[in-house]
Amino acid sequence: MLDILGETGAVLLIGLVGGIILGLAARVGRFCTLAMVEDAHYGDDTSRLWLWVMALGTAMGTNYALQAMGLMEISQSFYITNAFPILGAVLGGLMFGYGMALAGNCGFGHLARIGGGDLRSLVIVLVMGVTAMMAISGLLAALRIQLLPVVFSPETPQSYPHAIERLTGIDSSLIGLALAAVLIVAAIRFLPAHRRISHLIWGAVVGLTITSGFYGTYWVTNTGFEVFPILSHSFTAPVGDTIHYVMFSSGLDPKFGIASVVGVIIGGGIGSVIRHGFHWEACDDPRQLKRQLAGATLMGFGAVMAAGCSVGQGLSAFSMLAYTGPITAAAIWAGAWFGLRQLIVGFATQH
């Protein structure tokens, strides 16, 4: 494949195909983080939660299985070689989750909606991406770096299995595989019967897609001559990268994340045709749009603080069992719950 596409082309293809699959999962497979939180708290329905658990367990299991077989070294991953501040994971996760509730979806969900013709989502994604770039390299970058410095730490893998291995000598692959098995068995056990098969299939598809990003970038880096970050899908900073590339592409090389963003839009479009048919949508409520743009701004800055979004940290980093993965995922859930409570029931005392 490298002989035909080149190393950059291979990385882009891996990101594009994975993005298309994730876009289909959002539109056809009902994979949505905000809807999962809302259903669990206000819809008395945990089926999306177990769909997400199945995706996480599948990704975690395949990641650590590849490591056990000597096909991938997890310690080389972007999320494991960098020591991200726990404060950033908590505050950024809370900010992202609250913003996600205000915006009506996360960046990933809005990208899939763009594919279906939702112009509101286009505006939300643009604001989120610009805010993310401001936090990465723009007006807010200096403040972020000073308050939340990231330390490059390749000698000490920043993951729970590797930490346990250092303390006990138990192989990190066995720890990751055991935790993955628990998650998969729980998803099979607790998914409602009428949705079990479809949710298990889509969960497995999403999980394998997350792993394909890690393994694909690892394989290209360790097979070819160019070095690429070992990472998988995430949908906040890559949106900013996509905007930047569209504006200043001369002399710039496209990245995995850019191809992934484009793929989700394509997959969302295909999925919308399969489910309802493509149709244009626009905002007819200025107050709602104002709230959604505020949420987009919070998501953009929050995801950069946390070094990932509901997919980037909640699935990609979590599936590697990076220190910040479960912490950020829990913070995003808490922020989303708080935002949904404000929108749905307010803060009046319930009697």
N, C-alpha and C positions, 0 to 999 in steps of 0.2 A: 504493500500500500504506500509505503514511503517513497518507493521509486516512481510511482505514478503521480501522487498528490504532492509530494514534498512534506517536510515535517510540519510546517505551518498549516498547510492544506489539510493534513490528517487531523490535527488538533481541531481545526475549524469544523471539519465534517463530524467529528465525535460530538462537539458541542451542538451543532445544528440538529443532528438526528436525535440526540437526547432531548433537546428543547422541544422538538416536534412531538415527541412521545409525551413529555410532561404537559404540553398544551392540550393534547388529546385527553390526558388524565383529568385535567381541570374541567374541561367542557363535557366529556362523555362519562368519565369515571367518578365525578362528583368529589374530586380531591380538592379541598379548600380548608385552609387553617382557620380562618375567621368563622366559617360556617360550622366547623367542628366545635369551636368554643361556644358559639351561640346555641347549637343543638344540644350540647351537653348541659348547659346551664338553664336554658329557657325553652327548649323543645322536647325535653325528656327523651332524648335520642342520642345514644352513644355510638351509633354505627360508624360515623365518620371518624370518631376517636380511634376505634379499633382498626379502621382502614389506615389511618396514619401510623398506628403502632405496627401494623403489618409491614408498611413501607419501611419504617425505621428498622425493624427486626431483619428484614430481608437485606437491606443495605449493609447493616452491621455484620450480619452473618457472612455475606459474600466478601466484604472487605477483609475480615479476619480469616476467612477460608483461603483467600488468595495469598495472604501473608503466610499462613501455615504451609501452603504448598510451595512457597518460595517464589511466587509470581509477582508479588508486590510487597514493598516495604512501607508500612503505614507511617513509620517515623519520619519519612521524607515528605509527608503531606504538609501543605501550607498551614493547616490548622494545628499541626503537631510540632512543627519546627519553630513556631512563634509563641512566645508567652504573652498572651493578651490579658490586659488587666481585668480582674474580676469585677471591679467597680464599673468598668465600661460595659461588661456583659449585663450587669443588673440594671443600671440606669438606661443604657441603650435599648435593652430588651423591653423595659417598661415603656419607654418612649415610643418604640416601634409598635408595640402591641396596642397602646392607646391610639396612636395615629392610624393604625390599621382599622380599628373600630370606627373612627371618625371618617375615614376615607371609604369605608364600605368593602374593603378587600386589601390584601397585601399587594406588593409590586408584581409578584408572579400572577396572582389572580387578575389584576388589571391588564397585564400583558395579554393574557388569554382572551379577555373581553375585547381588547383592541382588535384581535383577529376576527371577532364576531361583529365588528362595526360600531363599537361603543366609543363615541368621540369624547365622552366624559372621562373615560379611562385614559385616553390619549393625553388629555390635559393633566390628569393626576400623575401619570407616569413621567411626563416631562418635568413637572415641578419636583417630583421626588428625585429624579436623576440629577437635575441641576443642583438641588440642595446637597445631594451626596457628593458631587464634585466640589462644592464649596467646602465641605468638611474634609475631603481628602487632600485637596491641593489648592483651595481657594481661600476666601476670607476667613473661614472658621478653622482652617487647618492648624494654624499656629497654636490656637487655644486648645484644640483637641490633643495635639502632640504633647503640649506642656502638661496638661492635666491627666492624660491617659497614654503614657508612652508604651510602645510595644517593643519587647526585647527579643531579638533573634537568638534562639536557644537550640541549635541543632544537636548539641551533645546530650541534652536532657529532654527526651520526648515528653511533650505536654499532654499526656493522656492518662486516664485512670488505670487501664490495664498495664501500661508501662510502669506506672508508679508502684502498682501492686507487685509487678515482676521484680522491681528493684528491691522491694522490702522482703518478699517471700521466696523469690526464685521461681514462682509459677509462671509458665509461659504466657505471655500476653495474648497470644492467639487463642489459647484455651479459654481465657477469661472472656474475651470478646465473643467467642462462639457460644459459650454458656449463656451469657446475657441475651444474645440474639435468639437462642432457642426459647428462653423464657418468654420473650416478647411475641414470638411467632405462635407459640402454644396458647398464650393468653388471647391473642387476636382470634385464633380459630375457635377457642372455647366461648368467648363472649360476644362474637358477632351474631346479630339476629339471624335466624335461619333463612328468612326470605331475602337477605342481602349477602349471605355468607360467601357464596361462590364468586359473585361479581366483585365484591370488595376485596376478597383474598387475591383475586387475579390482578385487579388494578393496584392493590398495595404492593404485590410482588413486582409488577411492572415498574412502578415508581422507584422502588428500592433498587432494582437492577439497573435502572437508568442512572441513579445517583452513583452507584459503584462504577458504571461504565465511564463516567467522567474521571474518577480517580484513576482507574486502571488505564484508561486510554492515554491520559496525560503522562502517567508514569511510564507506560510502554514506549511512547514516542521519545520521551526524554532519555530513557535508558537504552534505546535502540539506535537512535539517530545521533546527530552531533550537536543539535541545538538544545538548550536547556529551557524548559517551560515549568511554570509553577504546577505542583501536583495538587490539583484541586478539582472540585465538581461544581454543580450548578448553584448559583446564588443570583438574586434578582433585585439588587439595589445599586451597589457600586457598578456592576456591569451595565446597568441602564445608563448611568452617567458616562461610562466608557463609550457606549454606543452613540450617545449624543455627541460626544467629543470627536469620535471617529467620523461620523457623518459630516461634521463641520470642518474638520481639519485632517482629512484622510491622507493628503499628500505627504509622503515620507513616513507615515505611520503603518505599523503592521496590525492587522485585526487580531483580536484575542479570542480565546475559548468562550469567555463570557458574552462577547458580542454575538457570536454565532448562536449561543444558547438563547439569548434574548430574541433574536430573529426567529429561531426555531419555535419558541413558545407562541409567538404571534401567528406563525403559519399553522401550527398544530391547533391553536385556538380557533382559527378560521375554518379548518377542516372539521373540527369538532362541532362548531356552530352549525355548519351545513348538515352534518349528520343528525343533530338533535332538533333544531328548530328551523334551520334555514338562515342564511345571512341576512341581516337587516341593520340599517343605520339607526343609531340612538344618539340623542343629544340631551343636554341638561335643560329642563324647563323650570327649575327652581333655583334662583340665585342664592338663597340661603343655604340650600343643600350643597351647592358647589363650593361656597365659601368654607363650609365645614370640611368638605372633602379635600380642599386645597391645604387647609391647615393640617389635616391628617397626613397628606403627602409630604409636607415639610417635616413633620415629626418623624415619619418613617425614614426619610432620606438621611437626616442627621443621626437618628437613633441606630439605624443599621450600621453606619460607619463606626459609631462608638462601640457597638457590640461586635464589630468585625463580621457581620452577617445578618441575614433576615430570617424569616420564618422557614425558608428553605435552606439558605446558606449555613445558618447555625442550627436551626431546628431539625434538619435532616442530614445535611452534608457533614458538618462538624460533629453532631451528635452521633452519627453512625460510625465515626472514627473514635468515639468516646473521648474526644478532646475535652479538656477541663471546662471550657466555656460552653460547650454544646448544651448539656442539660440545664445549666444555670440560665443561659439566654432563653432557652425554650420555655422554662418555667416563668421567667420574667415577662416574656411576650404573652403567655397565657394570662398572667395576672393583669397586665396592662390592657389586653383586649377585653377581659372580663369587666374591668373597671369602666372602660369606655362604653361597652354594650349596656352595662347597668345604667349609666348616665343617659344613654339614648332611649332605652326601652322602658325602664321603670323610674328613672330619676333617683333622687336621694331622699325622698320623703319617707318617713317611718311607716313601715307596713304593719297593718293591724289584722 
